[in-house]
């Protein structure tokens, strides 16, 4: 069995997922990187390895349960075990009034953001149960899952589902010593959030409403995710931690 603990990070090719993967790699974890784009994953893998970490790139469409199951098998075969999961891969193909969403966009959003998260949770939890080992799961949700999400309502519904999933699994998996927690970021300056951060009027309104007066940075999510995976958070499960510059309390 490997001496290092092993974590799978989905959506690891850029943004928040990449920042989390790199933080884990520099902190002594072996990291399994999952995303759809193999070339981008390999770039992250090479960066982690160049910094002295251990990483494996596994292209995976997390909305497909069979690919997620294979991801966990590949990770366990390569590193000997899986100890943690960061569910981060997400999509948001539709921006506009909820009633105007087309079903293909709805289906894609739920496939990746809900089915994908659940598939990964189930595959990792079953692996941990088989080993009789403790573990930790961190779900990247959003503040749009705990408040109204005008023009992003379908995405917000999926993030609310992630929070519900987190709380239920935290209870159901507690006897197996598997902790499950969620992070609810506000607006983080990534390519994923470009529809908001790249619109001058929207960006100005959001930063004005945020007590800290700016958008978040991916590395500011990475530190919390690493903490929640670690033994430092051994008494924390079922938590939903907002990281939003104070936006939801202003």
N, C-alpha and C positions, 0 to 999 in steps of 0.2 A: 504494500500500500504506500502511496506517495506520502512524503513527509509534509508537503505543502497542502493546504486546503485548496479546493478547486471550486470555482464559481463559473456558472454560465451567465453571460450577459447578452440579452437579445437587443437588436437594434444598435449593435456596437460599432457600426461603421462610421458614425459621425455624431456630433452634438453631445447630448447628455450621455448616451450610451458609451460613446468613445471615452469621454472624460471619466466615467465610472470604471471602465475597463482599464484605463491607464493608471488610475489611482490604485486599483486592486493589484495590478501587476507590480507597481512600485512598492506595495505594502506586503509583498511576500506571498500573495495568492497566485496560483496557476489559473489562467483565465481562458475560458472557451468563448470565442467571439462568434456571434450568430447574426446574420443579416442576409438579405437577398443578393447583394452585390459582392461577388468574390474578390474583385480587384480592390475595392475599398477596404474589405476586411483584411486582406493581406497587407495593406499599408499600415493598418493599426497593429496587426500582429508583429510586423517588422519593427515598428516603433517601440513596442513593449519589449521585444527581445533585445533590441539595441540598447535599451536602458537596463538590461540585466534581468528582465522578468521572463516568465514562461507563458506562452500563449499558443493557442490553436485556433485557426480560422475554419469555421464550418458553415458554408452557405446554407441557408434555411429559410423557407417561407413559413413563418410561424402560424399563419392562418390554416395550415395543412397539418392536421394532427399526426399523420404518419411521418412527416418530415421532422416534427418536434420529437417524436419518440426516437427516431434515428439519431437526432442531435444528442440526446441524453446517452444513448448507447455508445455513440462515437466518443463522447467526452469521457465516459467511464472506461472505455477500452483504452484510450490514449493515456489518461492520467491515473487510472486505477479506481477512481471514485468521483462523485460529485457531492459537494457539501453545501453549496449555496446557489441561489438563482436570483438574478435581477431581471424582472420582466419590464422591458422598456420599449420594445418594438411597437410602433403605433402608426396609424395613418389617419389622415383627415382630408379626404378628397373633395368635400363639399363645404363651401362657405356661402351662406345665404339663409333666407327664411326657412324654418324647418318644414313647413307645409309644401315647399317647392322641391324638396329633395327627391331625386330619382331613386328607384329601388336598387339599381346596381351600386350606387354610391353608399346607400344604407347598408347593403349586404357586405360590401367590402370593409366598411368601418367596423361593423360588429365582428366580422370574421377575424380580423387582425387584433382588434383592441380588446375583445372579450373572449372569443373562442381561443385565440392564440395564447392569451394569458393563462386561461384555464388549462389548456393542453400542456403548457410548460409546467404549471404547478403540479398537475396530476402526475406527469412523467417523473419529475424530480422527487415528489413525495413518495411515489411507489418505489423508486430506487433507494431512497433513504430507509423506508420501511423494510425493504429486502435486506439491507445491510444492518438494520437495527441501530442506525446511527442518527445522531441529532443533526439538525440543519437549520438553515435560515433562508427565507424567501422575502425579497423586497420587490414591491410592485410600484412602478412609477405611474401614478394617476395624474390628477390635475385639480387645480382649484375650480375648474369648470365642472367637476363632478360633485361639488358641494355648494354651488350657487348657480343662479341662472346663467345660461350661456347663449345670449342672443347672437344669431347668425352662425353659431357653432353648436346648435342644440343636439344634433345627432352625436357628434363627438363628445359632448358633455354627458349624454346618457351613457355612453360606453365607459366613461371615466367614473361615473357614479356606480356602475355595475362592478368595476374593479374594486372600489371601496367596499361594497357589500360582500364581494367575493373574499376580500382580505379578512374582513371581520369573521365571516363564517368559517373560513379555513383555519383561522387562528384558534378558534375553539375546537374544531374537529380534529386538528392535528396536534393539539397540545400534549395529549397522552403519548405521542410519538416523539416528543421533544423537538418538534419542528415549529419554529417561530415564523409568523407571517405578518409583515408590516407594510405600510404604504407611505409613499411620499407624494404630496400634492403640490407640485411647483406652480408658481405663477407664470408670468411671461418671462421666458428665458431666451436670450439672444442667440438663436440657432437658425439654421436654414428652414427647419420645420415650422418655425413661428414667423416666417418672412411675411406672410399675409398681414400680420399685425405690426411687426417691428419695421417693415419696409414701407408702411403707409404713414406718411408724415402726420396726418390728422389724427389717426387712431393712436399712433405711438405717443404723440404729444398728450392726448387725453389720458392714456394709461399711466404714463410716467407722472403726470400731474396728480393723479389720484393715488399714487403709490407713496407712502410716507418716506421711503428711502430714495425716491425720486429717480429711479433708474430700473432697467431690466436686469434680470438675474444673469449669471454666467454659468455655463455647464459645470465648471469645477466646484461651484457652490452647492450643487446637488450631489456631486460625487462624494464629497466628504461625509455627508449624512448617510448615503447609501452604504458606504464602507463601514461606518459605525454600526448601522443596523444589522449588517451581515456578521459582525464580529462578536466575540464573547463580551465585549464591553456593554452590549445591549442584551445580555442574557436574560434579563427580567422584563423585556419589552416585547409584547406581542399584541396584535390587533390594533396597533396605533396607526393613526393617520396624521402625518406631520406636514403642515403647510410650510412652504419655503417661497414666500411671495413678496418680500419687501414690505410686508404689512398691508398689502392691498385688501385682503378680506376683512381686516378689522378697522379700516379707515372709515 
